[in-house]
Amino acid sequence: MRLNLFHHLFIATALMLTMPLLASADSDRQHVVKELSYGVALYNFFQEKYFSSITDLMVAQKRQTNEKQQFDSELLLGGLYLSYDLHAQAGQVLDQLLQADIPAEIRDRAWFNLAKLRYQRGFYPEAEQALIQVKDSLPDYRQAERLNLLANIYLNQQQYDKAVATLKEFDGDSSWEAYAQFNLGVALVKLGKLEEGIEQLTRVGKMKPDSSEQLALRDKANLALGYAYLKHRQPEAASEAFNRVRLNGALSNQALLGVGWAWNMQSQYNMALLPWIELKSRSTFDPAVQESYLAIPYNFEKIAKPNLALIYYTGATKSYEAQLRKLENISKAIDGGELLQALKPANLGDETALSLYRSKLPKSITAPYLYSLMATHEFQNVLKNYQDLLYLDYVLTRWQRNLPAYSLMLQERRRAYQQKLPEVTRDTRLKKLQQLELQRNALADKVTRIENNQDVLALAAEDELEQLAQLEAVKRNLQRAGKKQDIAELRQRYEILYGLLYWQIADDYVPREWQLKKGIKELDTALAEAQAANISLKNAWNQAPVSFEGYAGRINKQNSRIKTLEVKVQAALRQQEKRIQTIARQALDQQRRRIESYLVRARFAQARLYDSMARAGEQ
Amino acid sequence: MKVLKNITYFLMGACLLLAIPLAHAADKAASSQRALDNQIQDLKQQVLELNRDLFLLEEDLLFPANTQFSVFLSMDAGQLFELDSVQLKIDDKIVANHLYTEREIAALRRGGVQRLYIGNLASGKHELVAFFTGQGPSKRDYRRGTTVTIEKTTDPQYVELKIIDNTTKEQPEFNVKVWE
């Protein structure tokens, strides 16, 4: 019985390495929004609705509605492309942004994002170069992330001294620092630099966690530490590290197995049985539990209890046989599409739910068997691509459903237009506008004439006109009577009355003239509005057929684009489904081979024990 | 002993021979996976571009510029008011109701702006009323309305409803900004 240390060390470290590299719109502070469309894109981005957020920015770019925040928008777009795994597009946007004359803060963030992009693509020296370009305007809360990235760049280039030096730059407690320390520790242990690696891992293994994420990281560090100690035959230190792993955490099974091996290594076989018997009561699809089925009887043999060992070997054989049958059924379920069905989010319309859905184990009977596989970076990438394709398919289907309604609406508008066109062209009110304009011009001429001639009486009010008419009649009577009698006194009274009336009108001439001009101005405004409305109406009616054709053309064009893309997305979906099933089957095969190997060992041990017992009986 | 050695060499040779096509098959599989990954990235970009064009078409068709009217919602720190829901009325007709999730509230607090409503309005005066429901200071139930009269022109019009903490009064404020 040999402990497969490398396997356990791999499991312990497989889940670590990267914290998510998010887009660079700093998620934990309030953003200044000067353009609504930028704010809307942020709203979707903060909910991890990357597809919608990218669309918002693309629409804003087309409509030119982000001009006041053009650089912010481009920086966000670059980051979004990065989060949405569109690396080429992210690089293009960021490179273009860096060529512009941009503020230092945006420049630093753009270089930072470019460094992340290059790191993700495995261009480590280039990523380091980009990070060097980041000056001092990066906010404090980004510094730890920058150092973590730098440490990872050095790790991937096996420049461990530089990675250690980078860790010293961390200031205060930070999750990023813990991640960097953990990664460095694992790398050093793998390289055989045990002492240095252990130093790093111990810091993480003993940290006081303040989040579930840090708790999980601490467990991982202690598990890796424990197996590293075991590998270098330091069982007491290994036990200490394993005991720091939470008993109810995801890594507790491996820790219990490790504790048992640590006791075993010290020849404390009874002590080793305690964690393993606890382990045996747990789920049989866990590799650590499966191993405990063999480890227990192995220990009983060590303490010279062959009968008990035989009982446990027999139990192990039965359990392994049952597990192999289960694996067969699981394999059939994968072939039948059960896993694929479980990987499809129930509600694709809720873009926010997609990332949440990925962070949970799928509700599939295969999940307990594929747990380790599902936690790997490779599977997560494949799953993300699969769900992204499902979402693309959903988007295309939704548009395909909507477009006929738009065509129908367009047809309806065209029909209404054709029905109303004769009514509108016959409408006499439209022709009246010309008459009204002529009347207005006549009025304006009259006002000009009055003004030029200072024709005070032309501005007389109605009652004044009446009085003027009466005075005119009096004047005529006076002229007629003047030939027959002396009417000097009456003539004088007439002159006084006429003078009074004239003075009254003349005195009010300026306000009256102003009022008249104001009236004409108002008339001009009303006429101009009516004219504009008339022109707009005419244009609308004239342009309507062209506009209908334009929309119809756009709808048809997009419809054919949808159909072409739908075929491509469906083909990619089928290929991706095949890929998931292949990976899952490979993982099951691996498990099957492991259990078969355990089964062979259990049967062999059974035979060996029967044999030796028989021999002992004969003697 | 010599025979055993020969058998070992033979087995090693056989293993190597077997390993070559196996390695070749693995390379082929990896390269076809890379090709599929690239194809998926390409499809994502194409669907994004199509989605943008369809979005523009839909907006042009359903909400022409001369009648387009949009209402947005934003908030600052939001310490004095925990938003639950918003109801929007235009000319006494309910046009939007929205119940907020925790994620949406967090997105608003970080500076995100929600497009609450888009529709069509004829030129002229209109009354817009928004009711905000949630929890105010001291976690008490809070319902507040804000009314504004807007003059719709033939240009697209954007109105922003802003929830602001008035720290002096220790009360939330609900402002309306009409974007020019």
Chai-1 contact restraints between the chains, C-beta under 6 A:
chainA,res_idxA,chainB,res_idxB,connection_type,confidence,min_distance_angstrom,max_distance_angstrom,comment,restraint_id
A,Q30,B,G111,contact,1.0,0.0,6.0,A-B,restraint_1
A,H31,B,G111,contact,1.0,0.0,6.0,A-B,restraint_2
A,V33,B,G111,contact,1.0,0.0,6.0,A-B,restraint_3
A,V33,B,V113,contact,1.0,0.0,6.0,A-B,restraint_4
A,L36,B,F72,contact,1.0,0.0,6.0,A-B,restraint_5
A,L36,B,V113,contact,1.0,0.0,6.0,A-B,restraint_6
A,L36,B,Y158,contact,1.0,0.0,6.0,A-B,restraint_7
A,G39,B,V113,contact,1.0,0.0,6.0,A-B,restraint_8
A,V40,B,V113,contact,1.0,0.0,6.0,A-B,restraint_9
A,V40,B,R115,contact,1.0,0.0,6.0,A-B,restraint_10
A,L42,B,G111,contact,1.0,0.0,6.0,A-B,restraint_11
A,L42,B,G112,contact,1.0,0.0,6.0,A-B,restraint_12
A,Y43,B,A107,contact,1.0,0.0,6.0,A-B,restraint_13
A,Y43,B,G112,contact,1.0,0.0,6.0,A-B,restraint_14
A,Y43,B,V113,contact,1.0,0.0,6.0,A-B,restraint_15
A,Y43,B,Q114,contact,1.0,0.0,6.0,A-B,restraint_16
A,F46,B,A107,contact,1.0,0.0,6.0,A-B,restraint_17
A,F46,B,R110,contact,1.0,0.0,6.0,A-B,restraint_18
A,F46,B,G112,contact,1.0,0.0,6.0,A-B,restraint_19
A,Q47,B,R103,contact,1.0,0.0,6.0,A-B,restraint_20
A,Q47,B,A107,contact,1.0,0.0,6.0,A-B,restraint_21
A,I54,B,L48,contact,1.0,0.0,6.0,A-B,restraint_22
A,T55,B,N51,contact,1.0,0.0,6.0,A-B,restraint_23
A,T55,B,R52,contact,1.0,0.0,6.0,A-B,restraint_24
A,M58,B,R52,contact,1.0,0.0,6.0,A-B,restraint_25
A,V59,B,R52,contact,1.0,0.0,6.0,A-B,restraint_26
A,V59,B,F55,contact,1.0,0.0,6.0,A-B,restraint_27
A,L86,B,Q41,contact,1.0,0.0,6.0,A-B,restraint_28
A,T352,B,R103,contact,1.0,0.0,6.0,A-B,restraint_29
A,N385,B,I40,contact,1.0,0.0,6.0,A-B,restraint_30
A,L392,B,V47,contact,1.0,0.0,6.0,A-B,restraint_31
A,V395,B,N51,contact,1.0,0.0,6.0,A-B,restraint_32
A,W399,B,L54,contact,1.0,0.0,6.0,A-B,restraint_33
A,Y406,B,L61,contact,1.0,0.0,6.0,A-B,restraint_34
A,Y551,B,L61,contact,1.0,0.0,6.0,A-B,restraint_35
A,R554,B,L57,contact,1.0,0.0,6.0,A-B,restraint_36
A,Q558,B,L54,contact,1.0,0.0,6.0,A-B,restraint_37
A,R561,B,L50,contact,1.0,0.0,6.0,A-B,restraint_38
A,L565,B,Q46,contact,1.0,0.0,6.0,A-B,restraint_39
A,L565,B,V47,contact,1.0,0.0,6.0,A-B,restraint_40
A,K568,B,L43,contact,1.0,0.0,6.0,A-B,restraint_41
A,V569,B,L43,contact,1.0,0.0,6.0,A-B,restraint_42
A,A572,B,Q39,contact,1.0,0.0,6.0,A-B,restraint_43
A,A572,B,I40,contact,1.0,0.0,6.0,A-B,restraint_44
A,A572,B,L43,contact,1.0,0.0,6.0,A-B,restraint_45
A,Q575,B,L36,contact,1.0,0.0,6.0,A-B,restraint_46
